[in-house]
Amino acid sequence: MTTIPLSRQAYIDATALIIDAPSIRFASQALAWWDRHYSWSSGCSALVDDAGAIVCYIFAKTDRYGDYLTIHNLFTPLISQRHGYAKILLGEVMDEAILAHTRRISFASVSDSLDFYSGLGFIYWGVTSAGDFHCDLPLVALSQIEMLIDTHTSEELMGTSHAKIYAKTHANLVSRTLSQQAQFDADVTKMGLGFRLESVEETYTSNLART
């Protein structure tokens, strides 16, 4: 397995070979989103198997201060799923960011992605204004995420980013349709201790009291 950077045209050429409709749609949405928000000088990478075929794609950026690695899109075309490729590629990108001394990792997860990220040990502090689940943690190797969560308190995991996390998640549990609320409730139940909105509120209030 090899990780390679992709230019815009290389991405278009590679995803043109995808044949299932859901993967085509996701690939197109990822392209449009990246076009709107970022240049293609960096940020898009792919995992290539031993036969030279691209099996997984990721869009990720480290901010200019080197503080955050943000995962924007990670997807595996249907034909290549169930082989652990997304885990491999995510781990590679995280390792590269660690070598660059990046401090934290963050991403927003939709309901359909919760099983994947929760299975790797990630937790969520709440939901964003867009209704996605928000993760923001110290950056460690992917294999160490579960240990990180098990050996640190919520306050330690938030660290100096607690105010940023609070601003991202505060008061976003409103304006849901009945079906959206039902899905949200099911997701929160499934996450259990992996959903820590109360810890965000408590830490923010505690820090305010100290100032």
C-alpha positions in Angstrom: 0.0 0.0 0.0 1.2 3.5 -0.9 -0.2 6.9 -0.2 0.0 9.5 -3.0 -1.0 13.1 -3.4 -3.6 13.9 -6.1 -4.0 17.0 -8.2 -7.5 18.1 -9.2 -7.1 16.5 -12.6 -5.7 13.3 -11.2 -8.6 13.1 -8.8 -11.1 13.6 -11.7 -9.4 10.9 -13.8 -9.3 8.4 -10.9 -12.9 8.9 -9.8 -14.1 8.7 -13.4 -13.4 4.9 -13.1 -15.9 4.6 -10.2 -19.0 2.7 -11.3 -21.5 2.7 -8.4 -23.9 5.6 -8.1 -23.5 6.4 -4.3 -19.7 6.5 -4.7 -19.9 8.7 -7.8 -22.2 11.1 -6.0 -19.9 11.3 -3.0 -16.8 11.8 -5.1 -18.5 14.6 -7.0 -19.7 16.3 -3.8 -16.2 16.1 -2.4 -14.7 17.7 -5.6 -17.3 20.5 -5.5 -16.6 21.2 -1.8 -12.9 21.3 -2.2 -13.2 23.6 -5.2 -15.3 26.0 -3.1 -13.1 26.0 0.0 -9.5 25.2 -0.9 -6.9 25.2 -3.6 -5.6 22.0 -5.0 -2.0 22.6 -4.1 -2.3 20.0 -1.4 -4.8 18.2 0.8 -6.1 15.4 -1.4 -4.4 12.1 -1.0 -5.2 8.5 -2.1 -4.3 5.0 -1.0 -3.0 2.8 -3.8 -3.0 -0.9 -3.6 -0.2 -3.3 -4.7 -1.8 -3.5 -8.2 -1.6 0.2 -8.6 -5.3 0.9 -8.2 -6.6 3.7 -6.1 -8.8 2.3 -3.3 -9.5 5.2 -1.0 -9.5 9.0 -0.9 -9.0 11.6 1.8 -9.3 15.4 1.9 -7.4 16.8 4.9 -5.7 20.0 5.8 -3.3 21.3 8.4 -3.9 24.9 9.3 -1.2 27.5 8.7 -0.3 27.5 12.4 0.3 23.8 12.6 -2.3 23.5 15.3 -5.0 21.4 13.7 -5.3 18.5 11.2 -8.8 18.7 9.9 -10.4 15.8 8.1 -12.9 17.0 5.6 -13.8 13.9 3.5 -12.7 10.3 3.6 -14.3 7.7 1.4 -13.8 4.3 -0.2 -15.6 3.4 -3.4 -18.1 0.6 -2.9 -16.0 -2.0 -4.8 -13.1 -1.4 -2.4 -15.0 -1.4 0.9 -14.6 -3.9 3.7 -10.8 -4.1 3.5 -9.8 -1.5 6.1 -8.5 0.9 3.5 -10.0 4.0 5.1 -8.4 3.1 8.4 -5.0 2.7 6.7 -5.2 6.0 4.9 -6.5 7.9 7.9 -3.6 6.5 10.0 -1.1 7.5 7.3 -2.3 11.1 7.2 -2.4 11.3 11.0 1.2 10.0 11.2 2.4 12.6 8.7 0.8 15.4 10.7 2.4 14.1 13.9 5.8 14.2 12.2 5.0 17.9 11.4 4.3 18.5 15.1 0.6 19.2 14.6 -1.2 19.4 18.0 -4.8 18.3 17.4 -7.2 16.5 15.0 -10.7 17.6 14.3 -13.6 16.5 12.0 -17.3 16.6 11.6 -19.1 13.3 11.3 -22.5 12.6 9.7 -24.7 9.9 11.1 -23.6 7.4 8.5 -19.9 7.7 9.5 -20.4 7.3 13.2 -19.8 3.5 13.3 -16.5 3.9 11.5 -15.0 6.7 13.6 -16.5 5.4 16.9 -15.1 2.0 16.2 -11.6 3.6 16.0 -12.2 5.2 19.5 -13.1 8.8 18.6 -15.5 10.7 20.7 -17.7 13.7 20.1 -18.3 16.9 22.0 -21.7 17.8 20.5 -23.1 18.8 17.1 -22.2 21.7 14.8 -24.7 24.2 13.5 -24.9 22.0 10.4 -26.0 19.1 12.6 -22.8 17.1 12.3 -21.1 15.5 15.2 -18.0 17.4 16.2 -14.7 15.7 17.2 -11.6 17.7 18.5 -8.8 15.8 20.2 -5.1 15.8 20.8 -3.4 14.3 17.8 -1.9 10.9 18.5 -1.3 7.8 16.3 -4.6 6.2 15.2 -3.7 3.1 17.2 -3.4 5.2 20.3 -6.8 6.9 20.2 -8.6 4.5 22.4 -5.8 4.7 25.1 -5.9 8.5 24.9 -9.6 8.5 25.6 -9.3 5.9 28.4 -6.5 7.6 30.2 -7.5 11.3 30.1 -10.5 13.2 31.5 -12.7 15.2 29.2 -11.2 18.4 30.5 -7.7 17.1 29.7 -8.8 16.0 26.2 -10.2 19.5 25.5 -7.2 21.3 26.9 -6.8 24.9 25.8 -9.3 24.2 23.0 -12.3 24.1 25.4 -13.6 27.5 24.4 -13.4 26.7 20.7 -15.2 23.4 21.2 -17.9 25.1 23.3 -18.4 27.8 20.6 -18.7 25.0 18.0 -21.3 23.0 19.8 -23.2 25.3 22.1 -27.0 25.6 21.6 -27.1 23.4 18.4 -29.6 20.9 19.7 -32.6 22.8 18.4 -34.7 23.2 15.2 -34.9 19.5 14.2 -37.7 17.8 12.5 -39.2 14.7 14.2 -37.3 12.4 11.9 -34.1 14.3 12.5 -34.6 14.2 16.2 -35.3 10.5 16.2 -32.1 9.9 14.2 -30.1 12.1 16.6 -31.5 10.4 19.7 -30.6 7.0 18.2 -27.1 8.2 17.4 -26.5 9.6 20.9 -27.8 6.4 22.5 -25.5 4.3 20.3 -22.5 6.5 21.2 -23.1 6.3 24.9 -20.1 7.7 26.7 -18.7 8.8 23.4 -21.0 11.8 23.3 -19.8 14.3 25.8 -21.8 17.5 25.4 -22.4 17.8 29.1 -18.6 17.7 29.7 -18.2 20.6 27.3 -20.8 22.7 29.2 -19.3 21.8 32.6 -15.7 22.5 31.6 -16.6 25.9 30.0 -18.6 26.9 33.1 -15.8 25.8 35.4 -13.2 27.8 33.5 -15.4 30.9 33.5 -15.7 30.6 37.3 -11.9 30.6 37.6 -11.4 33.8 35.6 
